[in-house]
Amino acid sequence: PAIHAGFMFSWEHRGFAWFDLSELPESAVVTDMVLNVFCTQNSLDPTQTVNVTGMTSLPESGSASATEVANSMTTNYAEDWDVMQQVGYHSISLDQDGVNDLQAAIAADIGWFGLGFVGENTGEIPDGSIGGFSDPNPPEILITYMLGEGGDVNNDGDINILDILLTVNIIIGTTDPTGYQQWAADLNGDGVINIMDVISMINCIVSGC
């Protein structure tokens, strides 16, 4: 299935937007995400995107603090951000880093996913780079996903010894889990992945969940 994660609010139309994840199931395994956005001005600087999911207030655009924020988060989720230099409506596929960060936001039950747009060369936040509620087509993220199952950490459709091994690797730190793996491995839902989750998985295998 797929949902349109609708636009919640922007920061003074200055290159930041948050998207509503409330309709996305906690067990969703995101496979693809596409940003649909209207760029409201031309720019000489190719635009990158940064993850601002945890930010609810931001500094003034163009200030030193704004540039510092932009420079501290330079994850570029797409190869074709140069299209953001042109006024118009754009559909941009976000890469696996974006999918992983979105999955982490789902696992953390934050309720939204935030994106910011900054200049690739200047690191500055462009004024008016994206539109908002007043636009005929406000920004949105098209999220394609499939449903996972708690305990099925490797998402192969079964809960078995492979999931236990992957969970143990997560516990001892040899595997850096994706957002979905964090959710699926925390089988007892206490917010911590530990031996109790392994025991729960063994019980699922022996007796069924």
Beta strands, then each sheet from edge to edge (+ up, - down):
strand 1: 2-10
strand 2: 16-20
strand 3: 28-39
strand 4: 47-51
strand 5: 88-93
strand 6: 112-119
strand 7: 140-147
sheet 1: 4+ 6- 2+ 1- 7+ 3- 5+
end
